[in-house]
Every structure is written in structure tokens, then in C-alpha cells.
Amino acid sequence: MSKPVRPFLGQSAESRVESRRRLLMDQAFALLADDRWRHTSIAALCRDLTLNKRYFYESFSGLDALEDAVVDELTASLLQLGLSSAGKAQQQGLDTDALARQVLGDCLAWLIEDPRRAQVLFAKASDNPRARQQRNRVIAQLARALASFGLAYHHPGHPELAVTDTHEQLAGLAASMLIGGTIESTLRWLDGEIALSLDQFVDDIAHLWVALASATVDMAVAR
């Protein structure tokens, strides 16, 4: 029989669990962004938040599970933002160039608004096998979403592009190049290695996206 759930200080039990989970997620995000994660422990994390260790385990099985939850949440937010921005651009009747500019502008603005997001999602993975795997997983998720959108977006204007294994593989290849290249360029821009204004950076990346997308469509039609 389950235990009765009683409010405490106006908060339900579910709300208190979610509040503690949010505290742990936010602290983990800060530690991951500052490259302090590898030196932490469950005990230290809970001590810093003045939480009993049992409250950690009510939401996470361990530090890896907490790290995955932070990365998954950021990835989902970025995907949702990109798809929402693309949907709005289509409703506005924007052409391909303007659509790419709007979607990239919105996504890059979100990353730049808090540069720690890019750090946690994409950086500091070179000497950490698990971080590399995680980065690859994030890139794969973003690339799959982009490939799926690209196939759906270009199909009406090119009905000969039936969704075949060949076309899906080509779309996936192009999407991986676009996502991977944009991530590396964004990290370099954030580090000041690319001397462009934000507007020019977004414009240039958008033009490159459209150029590669167009070339990919031509290749698919030829096949």
C-alpha cells in the first residue's frame, strides 16, 4: 500500500521532489560548464545544496544519470526551439534563405544567451571518453532532426524525391556535416577565434546551410 501524500508548507510531495530535482539539475549544469564535474561526488553535491543524500536517489541512480538528464534537457530545448522557429518561418511564408537565417539566428541566440549551454552540450570532450560519446549522441540527435525536416521540406518542390534509403542516407550525411560544422564554428566564434559580428556570422552560416542543402537536393535528384 502506498504511503499517503500530504502537503508540506503548501507544496505537494510531487512538487517537492521536482523542486529538489531542479536544484540538482541546476547545480550539475553549473559544475559541468565550469569543468568541475569530474571532481564532484554525490556527497559533495548534496552537501553544497544542503540536501540529504536520499533526496538525490529519489530522482537519479547516480552521477551519470544526472549528467545525462542535464544534457538531454538542453538537447530537447534546442530541438524544440529549432523546430518551432522553422514552423513559424513556414507559416510566415519565408523562402529557404530567410528560413535558414531565422532558425539559425534563434538557435545561436539561445546558445549565446548562456554560453554554458554550448560548453555543456559540445565542448570539453577531448580527454573524456564518456563526454565524447555524449557529444556524439547529441550531434546525432540534432542531425536526425535536421535530416527529417530537410526531406519533408524539399519533397513538395521535388516530388521525384521519394523517401528511399539512398535519399535518407544522403540527407543524414549532409545534416551531420551541417550540424558538426556549425557546432565547431560556433565554439570558435564564442572563443573569439572568428572575427565576425553575430549578424554576419549567422548570415554566413545560413548561406552555407542553404548552399549545401541545394547541392544535396541536386545530388538526390540525379540519383
Secondary structure as GFF3:
##gff-version 3
##sequence-region A 1 223
A	DSSP	alpha_helix	13	33	.	.	.	ID=ss1
A	DSSP	three_ten_helix	37	39	.	.	.	ID=ss2
A	DSSP	alpha_helix	42	48	.	.	.	ID=ss3
A	DSSP	alpha_helix	53	57	.	.	.	ID=ss4
A	DSSP	alpha_helix	63	91	.	.	.	ID=ss5
A	DSSP	alpha_helix	96	113	.	.	.	ID=ss6
A	DSSP	alpha_helix	116	122	.	.	.	ID=ss7
A	DSSP	alpha_helix	129	154	.	.	.	ID=ss8
A	DSSP	alpha_helix	165	190	.	.	.	ID=ss9
A	DSSP	alpha_helix	198	222	.	.	.	ID=ss10
###
